[in-house]
Amino acid sequence: MRKTTQQAANAFMASKPFKMSNTKVVVHDYATDGTITQLYLHDNIIAERSETTLRITNAGWPSNTTKERLNGLPGVCISQKKGKWYLNGKEWNGEWTTI
């Protein structure tokens, strides 16, 4: 796992702001919804978490870097075979999915 991926994943799970190269973590504190933490790659949200939910997407960019960043998150295992992505063993189209 790349250093950027590890640091971004740690910041994302701890709800701490982070920015390195093309990756950033943004934390929003809402009075009604609590804390929402978002993981960005090239200004596209690829993961979002609240206190109870973790959701991911490839944001329309099925790149190796997107896969690397998402695989850094707990409960996420993305693999690729013959150009198709698999999320935790099941074919995945990259759309928003709750983990």
C-alpha positions in Angstrom: 0.0 0.0 0.0 1.3 3.4 -1.0 2.2 6.0 1.7 -0.5 8.4 0.4 -3.1 5.7 0.5 -2.3 4.7 4.1 -2.2 8.3 5.4 -5.4 9.2 3.6 -7.2 6.1 4.9 -6.1 6.8 8.4 -7.2 10.4 8.2 -10.5 9.4 6.6 -11.3 6.8 9.3 -10.3 9.3 12.1 -12.3 12.1 10.5 -9.2 14.3 10.2 -8.6 16.7 7.3 -5.8 15.6 5.0 -4.3 16.6 1.7 -1.4 15.1 -0.3 -0.9 15.3 -4.0 -4.2 14.3 -5.8 -5.9 12.9 -2.6 -7.7 14.8 0.2 -10.0 14.1 3.1 -12.6 16.7 3.9 -14.6 16.7 7.2 -18.0 18.4 7.4 -19.7 18.9 10.8 -23.5 19.3 10.4 -25.8 20.2 13.3 -28.5 17.8 12.1 -26.5 15.0 10.4 -23.4 14.9 12.5 -20.0 14.4 11.0 -19.7 13.5 7.3 -16.1 12.6 6.1 -15.3 12.5 2.4 -12.3 11.0 0.5 -11.5 12.7 -2.8 -9.3 11.7 -5.6 -8.7 14.3 -8.3 -11.6 16.4 -6.9 -14.0 13.4 -7.2 -15.6 12.0 -4.0 -14.8 8.3 -4.0 -15.8 7.5 -0.4 -18.0 9.0 2.3 -18.7 8.0 5.8 -20.9 9.0 8.7 -20.9 7.6 12.2 -22.9 4.6 11.0 -22.3 4.2 7.2 -19.4 3.8 4.8 -20.1 4.3 1.1 -17.8 4.0 -1.9 -17.8 4.7 -5.6 -15.2 4.8 -8.4 -16.8 8.1 -9.5 -16.7 6.9 -13.1 -12.9 6.5 -13.0 -12.0 2.8 -12.8 -8.3 3.5 -12.5 -5.6 1.7 -10.6 -5.2 4.7 -8.3 -8.9 4.8 -7.5 -8.7 1.0 -6.7 -5.6 1.6 -4.6 -7.2 4.4 -2.5 -10.5 2.4 -2.0 -8.6 -0.8 -1.0 -7.0 1.2 1.8 -10.3 1.4 3.6 -11.5 -1.2 6.0 -14.0 -3.8 4.6 -13.1 -2.9 1.0 -11.4 -5.4 -1.2 -11.5 -4.5 -4.9 -9.9 -6.8 -7.5 -10.0 -6.8 -11.3 -10.3 -9.6 -13.7 -10.6 -9.2 -17.5 -11.4 -5.5 -17.1 -14.2 -6.0 -14.6 -14.1 -4.8 -11.0 -15.1 -7.0 -8.1 -16.0 -5.6 -4.7 -15.5 -8.1 -1.9 -15.9 -11.0 -4.4 -18.9 -9.7 -6.3 -18.9 -8.0 -9.7 -19.2 -4.2 -9.1 -20.1 -1.4 -11.6 -18.4 1.3 -9.5 -21.7 3.0 -8.4 -22.3 4.2 -4.9 -22.3 1.1 -2.6 -22.6 0.8 1.2 -20.0 -1.3 2.8 
